Amino acid sequence: MNNGSFIVEGNCKLSGEITPQGAKNEALQIISGCLLTDKPMTINNIPNIIDVRKLISLIKGLGVKVEKHNDNKYTFTADSIDLKYFASKEYLNEAKKIRGSVLLLGPLLARFGKAFLPKPGGDKIGRRRLDTHFHGFIALGAEFKYEESTDEFFLAAEKLKGTYLHMDEISVTGTGNVVMAATLAEGTTTIYNAACEPYIQQLSKMLNRMGAKIEGIGSNLLKIEGVRSLNGTEHTILPDMIEIGSLIGLAATTQSSLRIKDVRLDALGLIPSVFQKLGIKMSFDNDDIIIPEQDIYEIQNFIDGSILTIYDSPWPGFTPDLLSIILVTAIQAKGSVLIHQKMFESRLFFTDKLIEMGAQIILCDPHRATVIGLERKSQLRGITMSSPDIRAGVSLLIAALSAKSPSRIDNIQQIDRGYERIDERLNALGANIQRV
């Protein structure tokens, strides 16, 4: 897929039902976890997106047998890993292209005693440190080397040893990586201040089905008793909660009625209630969310009458990945809201495009933006813009669909990295998005 553009017809009104894709962030962890065993692993509901396809081709290069049943179901068997390829220029080149490649470190280090990685790419949303991963591996007994001239990391360990770890930041990928490494370590590993997102819960449950001994799933204190080896299993990835949130925001912004199918409400945390604070009506039917067509939605104030603040925090708080969507959804609301993006420092810079489209947003600093709702008194104008990261890309797409004139969004590879065939799936509901 080239780095193309979307031409988006505005004034869009959607209707119908849509089933969310599998969770991107979970898929990257689960696929990496398949390297912990030489037995077959069958994974269902894998999202067919760029980042996942890149990771699959990377592990294929390492010698993993990949059997594709359909676009969303694969069996992986890592019974003959080629460690020479691992140190090759080709591997380092491929691994650079995807941030998720860092998740291969834990499984490879635990099972084969060594791992290499170039500094991975991914989103441009400010500094994203890998220190948490490396401190975790070093605590488990790995030797760590960083080659500055080539920007490459090397890890080696005869045998990892269980330890007590207090993580310096609540990192989802950092926790996942250390958990995978600890499953095959000697003795018991305790991880405090662990991330407890559904992605980590899913990974831990899968590892336990493979024979790992992980306690404390769903909390920030994990206890892992190392085992000698792991078996294969079958696993189904949760629906992507970020896509579900994006669809709720899209329905509200475009005054559309949508039924979002099979959302696994029990794993959505605060997401529905935060959108309800923006005044968005929704009802729940079994595991579906139904968003009715709604002209005006009014942002609630805090109980004392002060302006609502929505901020991100580690799970079970509100996910940072949806703040861009909340911001766009607030543009046509009645009332004002302060969006406080605590975790990443340049995720709000895309607001300049929304201001150019006619939104009333005050960017207070790199972390905070105040949105003054337009109450539909004026409609956004279509413009030409470029997608800086996955989540901002979809936020701009939502703004474009609600605008009164056509828009052009360039660099849509950033959207394709996280959303599966978003243009086709929204067109089926009544949107008009052309890929050029």
C-alpha angles and dihedrals in degrees: 000000000000124000090266137162139246120228103205123198109214130218089061122175117187131195137170135053133304133187115217120237124247116282113276096205092049093046093057091054095043095049090049089050089061087075091068093077139041090217124095117274119198115201124191131197096025109169112241096227135133098257093051094045089051092052091049091051089048094055089043087059088053089059101263111150107235120199114186113205093175138328091291105031127068140163116216123194117185098187099127112035116183105219091182090064086051092067094040126113089238093059092045090050093050094043090054091065097064131049091207090069088084087073091069091068098076097049094043094046092048096047104033104022096239142066138177131196138174116217102280126232127213131120125018096225101126129278115342108187125210093197093106091060094048096044087053094051092045090051088053088056104266123143112233129204128178117199104207098190093058098026091235131144124215127194130183136172132165089209128348115234125212116250145162112270127187103191116226092217134017097251119172095202091038091054092045092050095049092044090054092048092047095053090074097033122112112259131353127328121198117196117194122188087027119165110253102192117146086257090064092042090053093047092049093048090050092049090050090053086053090055103270120138108226122159130186096042110178093025132088092246114074126181117197124187109201119238130197098241143351133230131221125265143168120256136185119208119228120247111271107265091197091057090047090053090046090054093049089052092045093052093050095045094050095040089241132150113230139171111210107202132218097355099162093235091194090066099045097084113187096347099103093043094050090055088047088057087062086059096257112152118220138162131201125228111185100301098342128098114215117201112193123212105270128184101194127018118186123215111233119233123221114273092263090055097255121137116280116253120200115193137167126245136164116285131315079039124076115296118247089221091074101048092089088054093047089051094053092044091054092057094084096033126108110250135018136284136187114223112204114191102193103169107052125037104211104035094105098054091096088073089089087072091051091049089051087054090055103266118146103233130148111204100209096183137322090293105039137054130173117212118202106199118236093210087217090289087128132018125227118258121235115246140168112263142157130234112241098186140357098269097039087049092060091043089056089047090054091049090049093050090054096045124106095233134037121281135199121218116194129195091038090164082088089062094043089054090070110017124062114229089326093171095053094044095049092043087057087060094050105278123132108220119154122197111216 
